[in-house]
Every structure is written in structure tokens, then in C-alpha cells.
């Protein structure tokens, strides 16, 4: 089930796999005329800044998780988290959280965090909102990597 609302997230457990697909989503696609757009390079710097500001215990464990910036989510990614074409998907954690890993998972494919520039821009109407949304989305998806659920993330202000 998908929670719709600002920065709501969905945890999806497909029946054939143990991977967690956790996503930061917005209920409806925003009007592109009010979106705050930046270049790919500028967006990348915002993501780098958010990652550089992580507290040390988190930063050390995150070295093994690539953060990939994509223009927009694929139709498959939207379906994985139960969203339709009319929704924004800001970020996606695709992997097994650290809290669920054991030696039995040594052959499991590595986790990855996807950030979707176009959708994050459409959820932002100013430079200040864009900076805040990038940081919140990065921290939200990283939280899922560390096994945090929606209540934990809400409590920290990253829900």
C-alpha cells in the first residue's frame, strides 16, 4: 500500500525476493512551470553536499552503497513501489537493509540508492526547497539502508 502525501514512503516486499524497495514519493506530479530546475552538475553538487554532511558512523557504512542520480524513475521502478505514472518518485532504496543482513546473504546483489532529479525538482519551487528536498530524500533513503522504518524516519524529520 502506498501512502500518498508529501515525502511519504513505501516499503514493498515482493514475494519472490527479500529485497526492500523503499521510496520517497509525492502524491501527484507537480506543474512543471513551478518546478525549480538546476543543471545536472548543480544537482550532483547538492547530493554530494548532503552526503558530506552525514555523521561519521553513517558515512563509514555508506561507502559500500552507490548513490545514483537519474533523470526520472523507470516505469518498472514506479511499479515496484506501487506508484502510477501520475506520481513523483523522489528516491528509491533498492537492497537489503544492514539490519537484515547475515552471512547467508553474501551472494546478494549490492544495495543502491537512486535519486530522481526531475521529480525532486518538480517537488521544489525554490532553491531553498530544492536544497532541503535533496537533503531530506538522501537521508530518508539512507535511513532505509540502516533499517529504519517510516516511524523512525518521521521521528527524525526525514519522513
N, C-alpha and C positions, 0 to 999 in steps of 0.2 A: 504494500500500500504506500502511496506517495503522499507525503504531507505537502500541501501547497501553501505557499506563503514566502515571505522574504527569507532567503537563505535556509529554507527547510532542507533536510537531508533524508535520504532513503537508504536503508541497508537492505540489500537484496541477496538472498541465499538461493542460487539456482540449484535445482535438485541434483544435477549431475556433477557438481563441484563444490569445494569448500571455500572458494574464493569469496571475498566480500567486495561488493561494488557499493561504495559509499559516495554519495554525490551531494554537492551543494546545488540547489535548484531554486528557480524563481517561477512562480505560478504561470505567468503569461509573458510572451515576448513583448518587450517594450517597443515603443515607437522609435525607429532609428534616428529620427530628427532630433531627439532629445538625448541621445546617447553621447557619451564623451569618448571620442576616439583619439588614440595615440598611435605612433608608429610601432612596428614590431620591436625595434630596438629599445624604444622608451618603455614599452610594456615589459620587455625582458629585464630591464634595469629595476623596475618596480618589484618584480618577482625576486630578483637577486637581493634587493634590499630587505624584503620580507624574510627571506631565508637567512640573511646575515644577522638579523635581529633575534634569531631563535636563541633561547637559553642553551648553554653548553650541553647539558645532559641530552637534550633533544637533538641538537646539531650533530653530535657524535654518532648517534644511531641513525640519523637520516642520510649519512653518506652513502649508504647502500641502496637508497631509493631515488631513482631518477625522477626529476620533475620536468615534464614535457609540456611545452606551450603549443597549443593547436589553435587554429583559427576558430573552429567550431566543432561540436561533437558530431560523430557519425550517427546515422540512423540506428545502427546496431547499439551504440553506446546509450542512446536515448531509450531504446527498448530494454536494455539491461537493467535500467533503474526505473522502468515503468513510466517514462515520460513520452508524450507525443510531440509532434512537430511544433506545436504552438507554445512550448515551454522553453525556458532558458536553462541550460545546464552549465553552471559556472566552473565546477571542478568535479573530478572523479578519482577516487582511490580504487585501484584495481590490484588486489593482492590479499595476502593472508596477514592479518594483524600480528604484531610481535607477541601479543599475549596469548595467541592461539598456536604458535609455532612450537614444534618439538623436533627431536632428531628424526622422527618419522617423516618430516616434511623436507628432507634435504634435497629431494629431486623436484621440488615445486618451483615453478617459474617465479622469477623475482617480481616484487611489487613495483608499481609505477603510479605516480600521481600525474594526472592530466589537468591542465588549466586551460580554459577555453576563452581566449582573448575577446572575440566578438561578443560573446554572451555576457562576459564581465563588463565590457564597455556599455552594452545595452542596459545593464542594471545600474549604471552610474551616469549621473547628469552633470558632474563637475569633476575637476581634477582631484579635489579633496575626497569626493565619494569614490573615485576610481582607486586612489591610493588605499583608502580604508577597505574597499571591497576586495582588492587583490590580497591584502594582508589577512583579512578575515577568511577568505577562501583557502589560502595557503595553510593557515593554522588549522582550519577545520579539517582539511584532508589529511594533514599530518597527524592530527588528533586521532583519526580513524586508524592510521598506521600503528599508533601506540595503544590501540584497543579501546579508545574512548567511545562511548555511545552518545546519543543525542543529548541526553540529560547532562552528562559530563561537559559536553561542549557548550550547551546553553548556560550552565553554571559559570563557565569561564568567559562567556561573552562571545563565543565563536559559533553559536548555533545557527 
